[in-house]
Amino acid sequence: MSQAITISHEDILHQVKLSCQIPEIVEQIVTRKVIADAAEEVGITVETEELQKAADSLRLISKLNSAEETKVWLQKNGLSLDDFEELVYNNVISGKLAHHLFADKVEPFFVEHQLDYAGVVMYEVVLDDEDLAMELFYAIQEGEMSFYEVAHQYIQDTELRRKGGYRGIVQRKELKPEISAAVFAATPPQVLKPVVTSKGVHLILVEEIVEPELDNKLHYQILSDLFQEWLNQQIEQLKVLTSIELNNQAA
């Protein structure tokens, strides 16, 4: 015989506390309030068409292809239709505020920091033994082994080994400084002399240097980064005291 379990709002809040998620949730609440106040201060409004378009996008991202699927999703997440509309509204307001504050600052920022967005198509094998890395480097240089053969023999991770150590397009700022300096001084295609870092000894094949381009994806990334930095600054200036902290102090 099946039994029902009733979970109250108090149960949910208690579990959030036990899961140590209070700081994260408080930050999300503060962020939402900061955005709402700033949007109101500069007079940002949302049109019905914008809300509908954003709602359709959210349904598409969440793979909600019918009214029934949307209803089930709302129930699963404890949301009402009003909550869903608020969620969509908050997303739109956030995006419009970011655009209002930083749309005209993205291109100058890119120009000033474009070296940070340079990319490299690279393959990498990380070893523990510097002497072995040097032996393998010279073996590749002399044609005794290929980089792929080294990767296949010495990479432990199965997926990375199957890809021959392929890291994809990696931006300069994602690399350790010592690796970045060597990589962006290379003349592709080139196998670099082993580079030692705290992670190990890196044997790297530089296939291509990718010059930065301010396309839509990078434009959005820079806009989001500038907006997040602004949000962090606003939040740091606030003193936040929750009712939970007040209750604990009273106790």
C-alpha positions in Angstrom: 0.0 0.0 0.0 1.5 3.3 -1.1 1.9 6.1 1.5 1.9 9.8 0.9 4.5 12.2 2.4 3.5 15.8 3.0 6.3 18.3 2.6 5.7 21.8 4.0 7.4 25.1 3.2 9.2 24.8 6.5 10.6 21.4 5.4 11.9 22.9 2.2 13.5 25.8 3.9 15.1 23.5 6.5 16.5 21.3 3.8 17.9 24.3 2.0 19.7 25.2 5.3 21.0 21.7 5.8 22.2 21.7 2.2 24.2 24.9 2.9 22.5 26.7 0.1 21.4 29.7 2.0 24.3 32.0 0.9 23.8 31.1 -2.8 20.1 31.7 -2.6 20.5 35.0 -0.7 22.9 36.2 -3.4 20.4 35.3 -6.1 17.7 37.3 -4.2 20.0 40.3 -3.7 20.9 40.2 -7.4 17.3 40.2 -8.5 16.5 43.1 -6.2 19.6 45.1 -7.4 18.6 44.5 -11.0 14.9 45.5 -10.4 15.9 48.7 -8.5 18.5 49.7 -11.2 16.0 49.0 -14.0 13.4 51.1 -12.4 15.8 54.0 -11.7 16.8 54.3 -15.4 13.2 53.8 -16.6 13.5 50.4 -18.3 10.1 48.8 -19.1 9.1 45.6 -20.8 6.6 45.3 -23.6 4.1 42.4 -23.9 5.7 41.3 -27.2 9.1 41.1 -25.5 7.7 38.9 -22.7 6.0 36.6 -25.2 9.2 36.2 -27.2 11.2 35.5 -24.0 8.6 33.0 -22.8 8.7 31.2 -26.1 12.5 31.1 -25.9 12.5 29.7 -22.4 10.0 27.0 -23.4 12.2 26.1 -26.4 15.4 25.9 -24.2 13.5 23.8 -21.6 12.1 21.6 -24.4 8.5 22.4 -23.5 6.7 21.8 -26.8 3.2 21.7 -25.6 0.9 23.3 -23.0 0.8 19.9 -21.1 4.6 19.7 -21.0 4.7 23.2 -19.7 2.1 22.4 -17.0 4.1 19.4 -15.8 7.3 21.4 -15.7 5.7 24.1 -13.7 4.3 21.6 -11.2 7.7 19.8 -10.9 9.4 23.1 -10.1 6.6 24.4 -7.8 5.8 27.3 -10.0 2.5 28.9 -10.8 1.8 30.7 -14.1 2.4 34.0 -12.3 5.8 32.7 -11.1 6.6 31.7 -14.7 5.7 35.2 -15.9 7.9 36.7 -13.2 10.8 34.5 -14.2 10.5 35.6 -17.8 10.1 39.2 -16.8 13.2 39.1 -14.6 15.2 37.6 -17.5 14.1 40.3 -19.9 14.7 43.1 -17.4 18.2 41.7 -16.7 19.1 41.6 -20.4 17.8 45.1 -21.1 19.6 46.5 -18.1 22.9 44.9 -19.2 22.4 46.3 -22.7 21.5 49.8 -21.3 24.6 49.9 -19.1 27.2 48.2 -21.3 26.2 47.9 -25.0 28.4 50.8 -26.0 31.3 49.6 -23.9 31.7 46.2 -25.4 33.7 47.2 -28.5 36.1 49.5 -26.7 36.7 46.8 -24.1 37.4 44.3 -26.8 39.8 46.6 -28.5 41.7 47.2 -25.2 41.7 43.5 -24.3 41.6 41.7 -27.6 44.9 39.8 -26.9 43.1 38.1 -24.1 40.6 36.7 -26.6 43.1 35.3 -29.0 42.7 31.6 -29.3 44.9 28.6 -30.1 44.0 25.2 -31.6 46.1 22.9 -29.6 46.8 19.3 -28.6 48.3 18.5 -25.2 49.8 15.6 -23.2 50.6 16.2 -19.5 53.3 14.1 -18.0 54.8 13.7 -14.6 58.4 13.1 -15.7 60.3 16.0 -17.4 63.1 13.7 -18.7 60.5 11.5 -20.4 58.8 14.6 -21.8 62.1 15.7 -23.3 62.7 12.3 -24.8 59.3 12.3 -26.4 59.7 15.8 -27.7 63.0 14.9 -29.5 61.4 11.7 -30.7 58.7 13.7 -32.4 61.2 16.2 -33.7 63.3 13.4 -35.3 60.2 11.7 -36.8 60.5 8.6 -34.6 57.0 9.1 -33.2 54.1 11.3 -34.1 52.3 13.5 -31.5 49.2 11.3 -32.0 51.2 8.2 -31.0 52.5 9.9 -27.9 49.0 11.1 -26.9 47.6 7.6 -27.5 50.3 6.0 -25.4 50.6 8.4 -22.5 47.1 10.0 -21.9 45.2 8.2 -19.3 41.8 9.8 -19.9 39.9 7.6 -22.4 38.0 10.4 -24.3 41.0 12.7 -24.4 43.2 9.9 -25.6 40.8 9.0 -28.4 41.0 12.7 -29.5 44.8 12.6 -29.5 45.0 15.2 -26.8 42.8 17.7 -28.7 41.9 20.6 -26.4 39.9 22.5 -29.1 40.1 26.3 -29.4 41.5 27.6 -26.1 41.6 31.3 -25.3 44.8 33.0 -24.0 43.2 33.9 -20.6 42.3 30.2 -20.1 45.9 29.1 -20.2 48.6 29.3 -17.4 50.9 32.3 -18.1 53.9 30.1 -18.8 52.0 28.0 -21.3 50.4 31.1 -22.9 53.8 32.7 -23.5 55.1 29.6 -25.3 52.0 28.9 -27.2 51.5 32.4 -28.7 55.1 32.6 -29.6 54.9 29.5 -31.7 54.8 29.2 -35.5 52.1 26.7 -36.2 52.1 23.8 -36.8 54.7 23.4 -34.1 55.4 21.0 -31.2 56.6 23.1 -28.3 59.5 22.2 -26.0 58.0 20.8 -22.8 56.6 23.4 -20.5 56.7 22.8 -16.7 53.8 24.0 -14.5 52.4 23.0 -11.1 50.1 20.6 -13.0 52.9 18.7 -14.6 55.1 18.7 -17.8 53.1 19.8 -20.8 53.9 18.5 -24.3 51.9 20.7 -26.7 51.2 20.7 -30.4 50.1 24.2 -31.6 48.0 23.6 -34.8 46.7 27.1 -35.3 46.6 30.6 -33.8 43.0 32.0 -34.0 42.9 35.8 -34.2 40.1 37.4 -32.0 37.0 38.5 -33.8 34.1 40.4 -32.1 31.3 38.2 -33.4 27.9 37.9 -31.7 29.0 35.1 -29.3 32.0 37.1 -28.1 29.9 40.3 -27.9 27.4 38.6 -25.6 30.2 37.1 -23.5 31.9 40.4 -22.9 28.5 42.1 -22.2 27.7 39.4 -19.7 31.1 39.7 -18.0 30.9 43.5 -17.7 27.4 43.2 -16.3 28.3 40.5 -13.8 31.3 42.6 -12.6 29.0 45.5 -12.1 26.5 43.3 -10.2 29.3 42.0 -8.0 30.4 45.6 -7.2 26.8 46.6 -6.3 26.3 43.6 -4.1 29.6 44.2 -2.3 28.4 47.7 -1.3 25.3 46.3 0.4 24.9 44.9 3.9 22.5 42.0 3.7 20.8 40.6 6.8 18.3 37.8 6.5 15.5 36.9 8.8 17.3 33.7 9.5 20.3 35.6 10.8 18.1 37.9 12.8 16.4 34.9 14.4 19.7 33.3 15.2 20.9 36.6 16.8 17.7 36.8 18.9 18.2 33.2 20.0 
